């Protein structure tokens, strides 16, 4: 949402983010991770969904879109458009799940005021 620059936004705090759903979660290292994507499906569906909102089945989406295409581009945030102050926190001990995307996001953001905290 920060990339849309709403006028009321004065800054963001991001913890353990990602910038590329395809490369960082679904096909990490170029290998499909069906078990992990199914777990994400279960977790997000368990939290409910607004009536009338489309529900994305991540594991099936991975099977239907095995290569990076327009579908996966829909989930890529416009990081370069973020100009508000940022405070980013990420663990170095998450086995590479959030760390690479969090650091890429911090580097790519256009904000002139940004902090990155990495912890064990």
GUSE-67171 format. One record per residue: residue in three letters; chain; x, z, y of N, C-alpha, C, O in turn. Coordinates in steps of 0.2 Angstrom, whole numbers, plus 5000, padded with zeros to 4 digits. Example, Ala and Ser with C-alpha at 12.3 -4.5 7.8 and 13.67 -1.06 7.14 Angstrom:
<nodes>
   rest   kette   n.c1   n.c3   n.c2   ca.c1   ca.c3   ca.c2   c.c1   c.c3   c.c2   o.c1   o.c3   o.c2
    Ala       A   5066   5039   4972    5062    5039    4978   5066   5039   4984   5071   5042   4983
    Ser       A   5064   5035   4989    5068    5036    4995   5064   5039   5000   5067   5040   5006
</nodes>
This chain:
<nodes>
   rest   kette   n.c1   n.c3   n.c2   ca.c1   ca.c3   ca.c2   c.c1   c.c3   c.c2   o.c1   o.c3   o.c2
    Unk       A   5004   5000   4994    5000    5000    5000   5004   5000   5006   5002   4997   5011
    Unk       A   5010   5003   5006    5015    5003    5012   5016   4996   5014   5018   4995   5020
    Unk       A   5017   4991   5010    5018    4985    5011   5013   4981   5016   5014   4977   5020
    Unk       A   5007   4984   5016    5001    4982    5020   5002   4984   5027   4998   4982   5031
    Unk       A   5006   4989   5028    5007    4993    5034   5001   4995   5038   4999   4993   5043
    Unk       A   4997   4999   5035    4991    5002    5038   4993   5006   5044   4998   5009   5044
    Unk       A   4989   5006   5050    4991    5009    5056   4992   5016   5055   4996   5019   5059
    Unk       A   4989   5020   5051    4989    5027    5050   4995   5029   5046   4996   5035   5046
    Unk       A   4998   5025   5043    5004    5027    5038   5010   5029   5042   5013   5024   5046
    Unk       A   5012   5035   5041    5018    5037    5045   5024   5037   5041   5030   5038   5043
    Unk       A   5024   5037   5034    5029    5037    5029   5027   5038   5022   5021   5039   5021
    Unk       A   5031   5037   5017    5029    5037    5010   5034   5041   5007   5040   5042   5008
    Unk       A   5032   5044   5001    5036    5048    4996   5035   5045   4990   5029   5045   4987
    Unk       A   5040   5042   4987    5039    5039    4980   5043   5043   4975   5049   5045   4976
    Unk       A   5040   5045   4969    5044    5048    4964   5043   5044   4958   5038   5042   4955
    Unk       A   5049   5042   4955    5050    5038    4949   5046   5032   4949   5041   5031   4945
    Unk       A   5047   5027   4954    5044    5021    4954   5046   5016   4950   5051   5017   4946
    Unk       A   5043   5010   4951    5046    5004    4948   5044   4998   4952   5039   4998   4956
    Unk       A   5047   4992   4951    5046    4987    4956   5044   4980   4952   5042   4975   4955
    Unk       A   5045   4981   4945    5043    4975    4941   5040   4977   4934   5044   4979   4930
    Unk       A   5034   4977   4934    5030    4979    4928   5032   4975   4922   5033   4978   4916
    Unk       A   5034   4969   4922    5036    4965    4917   5043   4967   4914   5044   4968   4908
    Unk       A   5048   4967   4919    5055    4968    4917   5056   4975   4915   5061   4977   4911
    Unk       A   5053   4980   4919    5055    4987    4918   5051   4991   4913   5053   4996   4911
    Unk       A   5045   4988   4912    5040    4992    4907   5038   4988   4901   5039   4990   4895
    Unk       A   5035   4982   4902    5032    4978    4897   5037   4975   4892   5037   4975   4886
    Unk       A   5042   4971   4895    5047    4968    4892   5054   4970   4894   5059   4966   4896
    Unk       A   5055   4976   4893    5062    4979    4895   5067   4976   4891   5067   4977   4885
    Unk       A   5072   4974   4895    5078    4971    4891   5076   4964   4888   5080   4962   4883
    Unk       A   5070   4961   4890    5068    4955    4886   5064   4956   4880   5062   4951   4877
    Unk       A   5063   4963   4878    5060    4964    4872   5053   4967   4873   5053   4972   4877
    Unk       A   5048   4965   4870    5041    4968    4871   5041   4975   4868   5043   4976   4862
    Unk       A   5038   4979   4872    5037    4986    4869   5029   4988   4868   5026   4991   4873
    Unk       A   5027   4985   4863    5019    4986    4862   5017   4993   4861   5012   4995   4864
    Unk       A   5021   4998   4858    5019    5005    4858   5019   5008   4864   5014   5012   4866
    Unk       A   5024   5007   4869    5024    5010    4875   5018   5007   4879   5014   5011   4883
    Unk       A   5016   5001   4879    5011    4998    4883   5004   5001   4880   5000   5002   4884
    Unk       A   5004   5002   4874    4997    5004    4871   4996   5012   4874   4991   5014   4875
    Unk       A   5002   5015   4874    5001    5022    4876   4999   5022   4884   4995   5026   4886
    Unk       A   5002   5018   4888    5000    5017    4895   4992   5016   4895   4989   5018   4899
    Unk       A   4990   5011   4891    4983    5009    4891   4979   5016   4889   4974   5017   4893
    Unk       A   4981   5020   4884    4977    5026    4883   4977   5031   4888   4972   5034   4890
    Unk       A   4983   5032   4891    4983    5037    4897   4979   5034   4903   4975   5038   4905
    Unk       A   4979   5028   4905    4976    5026    4911   4968   5025   4910   4964   5027   4914
    Unk       A   4966   5023   4904    4959    5023    4903   4956   5030   4902   4950   5031   4903
    Unk       A   4960   5035   4900    4958    5042    4899   4956   5045   4906   4952   5049   4906
    Unk       A   4959   5042   4911    4957    5045    4918   4951   5042   4921   4949   5044   4926
    Unk       A   4948   5037   4917    4942    5034    4920   4943   5028   4924   4949   5027   4926
    Unk       A   4938   5025   4926    4938    5019    4930   4932   5019   4935   4927   5020   4932
    Unk       A   4933   5016   4941    4927    5015    4945   4922   5010   4942   4925   5005   4939
    Unk       A   4916   5012   4943    4911    5007    4940   4912   5000   4943   4912   5000   4949
    Unk       A   4912   4995   4939    4912    4988    4942   4920   4986   4943   4921   4980   4944
    Unk       A   4924   4990   4942    4931    4988    4943   4934   4985   4936   4932   4988   4931
    Unk       A   4938   4980   4936    4940    4977    4930   4945   4982   4927   4949   4985   4930
    Unk       A   4945   4982   4920    4950    4986    4916   4955   4981   4913   4953   4977   4910
    Unk       A   4961   4983   4914    4967    4979    4912   4969   4982   4905   4971   4988   4905
    Unk       A   4969   4978   4900    4972    4980    4894   4979   4978   4893   4980   4972   4892
    Unk       A   4984   4982   4895    4991    4981    4896   4994   4977   4889   4997   4972   4890
    Unk       A   4992   4980   4883    4995    4977    4877   4993   4970   4876   4997   4966   4874
    Unk       A   4987   4969   4877    4984    4962    4876   4987   4958   4882   4988   4952   4880
    Unk       A   4987   4960   4888    4990    4956    4893   4997   4954   4891   4999   4948   4893
    Unk       A   5001   4958   4888    5008    4957    4886   5008   4951   4881   5012   4947   4881
    Unk       A   5003   4951   4876    5003    4946    4871   5001   4940   4874   5003   4934   4872
    Unk       A   4996   4940   4879    4994    4933    4882   4999   4930   4887   4998   4924   4888
    Unk       A   5003   4935   4890    5008    4932    4895   5015   4935   4893   5018   4939   4896
    Unk       A   5018   4932   4887    5024    4934    4885   5030   4933   4889   5036   4935   4889
    Unk       A   5029   4928   4894    5034    4926    4899   5032   4928   4906   5026   4928   4907
    Unk       A   5037   4929   4910    5035    4930    4917   5032   4924   4920   5034   4919   4920
    Unk       A   5026   4926   4923    5022    4920    4926   5018   4923   4932   5019   4928   4934
    Unk       A   5013   4919   4934    5009    4921    4940   5005   4927   4939   5004   4931   4943
    Unk       A   5003   4929   4932    5000    4935    4931   5004   4941   4932   5002   4946   4936
    Unk       A   5010   4941   4930    5015    4946    4932   5017   4947   4939   5018   4952   4941
    Unk       A   5017   4941   4942    5018    4942    4950   5013   4946   4953   5014   4949   4959
    Unk       A   5007   4946   4951    5001    4950    4954   5003   4957   4954   5001   4961   4959
    Unk       A   5008   4960   4950    5009    4967    4950   5016   4968   4954   5018   4974   4954
    Unk       A   5019   4963   4957    5025    4964    4960   5024   4966   4967   5021   4962   4971
    Unk       A   5025   4972   4969    5024    4974    4976   5029   4970   4981   5034   4968   4979
    Unk       A   5026   4969   4987    5031    4966    4992   5035   4971   4996   5034   4973   5001
    Unk       A   5040   4973   4992    5044    4979    4994   5048   4977   5001   5048   4982   5005
    Unk       A   5050   4971   5002    5053    4969    5008   5049   4970   5014   5051   4971   5020
    Unk       A   5042   4971   5014    5037    4972    5019   5037   4979   5021   5033   4981   5026
    Unk       A   5040   4984   5017    5039    4991    5019   5044   4992   5025   5050   4992   5024
    Unk       A   5041   4995   5030    5045    4997    5036   5045   5004   5038   5048   5006   5042
    Unk       A   5040   5008   5035    5039    5015    5037   5045   5019   5034   5048   5017   5029
    Unk       A   5046   5025   5036    5051    5029    5033   5049   5031   5026   5043   5031   5024
    Unk       A   5054   5031   5022    5053    5032    5015   5058   5038   5012   5063   5039   5014
    Unk       A   5055   5042   5008    5059    5047    5004   5058   5046   4997   5052   5046   4995
    Unk       A   5063   5044   4993    5062    5042    4986   5066   5047   4982   5072   5048   4983
    Unk       A   5063   5049   4977    5065    5054    4972   5065   5050   4965   5060   5048   4963
    Unk       A   5071   5051   4961    5071    5048    4955   5076   5052   4950   5081   5054   4952
    Unk       A   5074   5052   4944    5078    5055    4939   5083   5050   4936   5081   5044   4935
    Unk       A   5089   5053   4935    5094    5049    4931   5093   5049   4924   5097   5046   4920
    Unk       A   5089   5054   4921    5089    5056    4914   5082   5053   4911   5080   5055   4906
    Unk       A   5080   5047   4914    5073    5045    4911   5075   5039   4906   5070   5035   4905
    Unk       A   5081   5038   4904    5083    5033    4900   5082   5026   4903   5080   5021   4899
    Unk       A   5082   5025   4909    5082    5019    4913   5075   5016   4914   5074   5011   4915
    Unk       A   5070   5021   4913    5063    5019    4913   5061   5017   4921   5058   5012   4922
    Unk       A   5062   5022   4925    5061    5022    4932   5067   5020   4937   5066   5018   4942
    Unk       A   5072   5023   4934    5078    5022    4939   5080   5016   4941   5081   5015   4947
    Unk       A   5081   5010   4937    5083    5004    4940   5078   5001   4946   5080   4999   4951
    Unk       A   5071   5002   4944    5066    4999    4949   5066   5003   4955   5065   5001   4961
    Unk       A   5067   5010   4955    5067    5014    4960   5073   5013   4965   5072   5012   4971
    Unk       A   5078   5012   4962    5084    5010    4966   5084   5003   4969   5085   5002   4975
    Unk       A   5081   4998   4965    5080    4991    4968   5075   4992   4974   5076   4988   4979
    Unk       A   5070   4996   4973    5065    4996    4979   5068   4999   4985   5066   4997   4990
    Unk       A   5072   5005   4984    5075    5008    4990   5080   5003   4993   5080   5002   4999
    Unk       A   5083   4999   4989    5088    4994    4992   5084   4988   4996   5086   4986   5001
    Unk       A   5079   4986   4993    5075    4980    4996   5071   4982   5002   5069   4977   5006
    Unk       A   5068   4988   5002    5064    4990    5008   5067   4988   5015   5073   4990   5016
    Unk       A   5063   4986   5019    5065    4985    5026   5066   4991   5031   5068   4990   5036
    Unk       A   5063   4996   5028    5063    5002    5032   5070   5004   5035   5075   5004   5031
    Unk       A   5071   5006   5041    5077    5008    5044   5079   5016   5042   5084   5018   5043
    Unk       A   5073   5019   5041    5074    5027    5039   5072   5027   5032   5066   5027   5030
    Unk       A   5077   5028   5027    5075    5029    5020   5080   5033   5017   5086   5033   5018
    Unk       A   5078   5038   5013    5082    5042    5009   5081   5041   5001   5075   5040   4999
    Unk       A   5086   5042   4998    5086    5041    4990   5089   5048   4987   5095   5049   4988
    Unk       A   5085   5051   4983    5088    5057    4980   5087   5056   4972   5082   5055   4970
    Unk       A   5093   5056   4969    5094    5055    4962   5096   5062   4959   5100   5065   4961
    Unk       A   5092   5064   4954    5093    5070    4951   5094   5070   4943   5091   5065   4940
    Unk       A   5097   5074   4940    5098    5074    4932   5091   5075   4929   5091   5075   4923
</nodes>
